Amino acid sequence: MPHRSQSLLLACTAFAVFSLLSEASAQDAAQQDSTVLRPISLKGKRTSNPGSATDTPLATQTTQAQIENKQITNIEDLGRVLEPGVNFNRTTGAINIRGLEGSRVLTTVDGIPTPFIDDVTRQATGGVDAFDFGSLSSVDVVRGADSSRAGPGALGGVLGLRTLEPEDLIQEGRDWGGIAKTGYDGSDTSGFGSLGVAKKIENTSILFQGGYKKGQERKSNGDIDALSTARTEANPSDYDQYNLLFKLRHEFEEGHMFGLTAERFRRDRDTETRTMQTAAGNYRAGNYDGIKDLDRDRISLDYKYESQSEESPVDRAWASLYYMKQRTLDGYDGYRSTSVIGPIGRRNEYEQESFGLVGAAEKEIDAGLLDHKLTFGFDLARMTSEQNSGGYDNCPPEIRPGVYPPGFSACANLHTNQADTPKVDTSRIGFYLDDEIGFENSAFTLTPGVRFDWVRHEPKMTAAYDNNASNPALPDGFEDFAVSPKVRLGYDVNEDVKLFAQWAMAFRAPTAGELYSVFGGPGTYLRLGNPDLESETSNSFEVGADLGDQDFGGRVNLFYNRYKNFIDARSFTAAKIIAAGYNPADFPQGVQGYQNIARARIYGVEASVQKTFASGFRIGGGLALVRGEDLDRDTFLRSVAPLKAVASFGYDTEFWGVGVDVIGVKRSKADDGLGGSYFRTPGYGIVDLTAWWEPEQVKGLKINAGIYNLFDKTYYDYSTVRGFNATQAREFYSEPGRSFKISLTQRF
């Protein structure tokens, strides 16, 4: 593993050099009796846990006030204006940052990793949007990999969610507080409500928050209510969603806090899939209904520490010992009228349980000419993943593998009551250390860091996997490690201008589905995992600047990322099918499997600016321009979204305000002709109009309202539709037309 040896050598060399420099500087300082020690400076308290993946200058933050003002109730709303480089693929349930998504973007809840569920064969994917924005106090976004903090699975970035704490609800000078919200969203005809209350008794605090939402289908801008491919209206759908959050905190003397957190999230959706129905075909009107369920449960023992003494060996620390269970279910119930007459149903389920310990500690040291801010962190986890497809139909037993009695040939494509992936036990160990070094009388800081990660997948045979139609043998396990160094250089020109440059390495091990999945059978097709996959690695280079403050300021980042062993699904040639141990003649519809792409790159620029005038007027804007290239095939990476720009204008008084957001997106690239389904989206511009009001007569009440897509433009979300084909009428895939949203928030 030469690249890991080089990384290890580079990291060790860097730390050795910095240690020698630090020691020499300290000795020089000791020889100069007249040297005045510079006091340790605290640059402001962040809401993120110290040393967590989002505790970095590269992160941007969306506060609870911004969530309310922009009426953010889902991830699409987050990326609409406030975070234009953050997209959400509703088809797969994946967050997309800088053109990477799924298991390449890490989601954390209170610092705890929430893995993306990746059922590559049945598309029961997602899990990272299993939360309610009403339960959050802030959202942090890290674009790009900060190797020493985030660890595996963060090649594209991090979405860090912070749930409400008692102090978020209890106002200063009181021992209790609460927040209630309710509202309506016309984009999916949903009504929602939530309530959170907190109470503090001496050194003990308790919080309870719950929310409920009920809605229908997310509207398209089409108006044709037909069956099959002519339909442009969204399929009729109903969903129920609720979340529960409980927190108990006790503060001990000397800065220690111990707590307990429990949360539960459920979303259940039923859809009448009229696009699958025809007047005289296999599925008639009313005979095909889809199911989509998403669950997440978590319980954690939490610890935080804030030093009360300069003599303490640690200044700040946090840790969470947690158990989390995630589950996705995709399925359908129907009745077939032609191919295999009778009822049919499927329940494709993926479940993942995690048990782990995550945390970090910080220490600031004044060593004369050099100041050090040392951060040590750890991420230890044991996970179990299990996939299964259950179902029923009228298919008779096979005559021989892949061959059914006359009239039932369609049954060869309908494998169920099996697992496509074995049960997999995953062990993960991660340790990281970085040192933010400040130089006396200098505006420069230098932060070297390094992280060690080790991952092992252990496949286990189950009765469901043994029942797989392809009769696969249990594959070998997978084990890999990586050393990921980084170096960041910062320069504070003045209080309003801060520059930085960073180089960082990162890595991602293959998922269980990418390694071990087998789906298909003789006489049809085959989709294969690849147990010989290598882990993805990246080198990321970034320069940027933070300018000004919230009244007048901005941010700009330029980045260039190179990737090795990028994992992608590709169609096999006949030679590759034979090399995999199969006969091409057995699979007339082809074989597809995962392979490593030797070289890929993503680069671009992101920028934002805002200005608030004394008169109450405000202006702002944002830009996300990203390019991605598959250097092996000399084509573009389809996961990279087109250029997006946002301009905002508003006027605010003490009790009311209005705003206009103008959003523009460039059309996507033309089809490269290299195969697969591709939906080219046109460019568009839309306008949102928003307003807020805090009545003087009702203390703590705030009303927000907005008209979205004011001019009823028909447009398409590239991240969601890019993989669709041209069979269905295009407007079926369009985003909602003009819609109205209103919300009321009462603090007490």
Order of alpha helices (4+ residues) and beta strands (2+ residues): alpha-beta-alpha-alpha-beta-beta-beta-beta-beta-beta-alpha-beta-alpha-beta-beta-beta-beta-beta-beta-beta-beta-beta-beta-beta-alpha-beta-beta-alpha-beta-beta-beta-beta-alpha-beta-beta-beta-beta-beta-beta-beta-alpha-beta
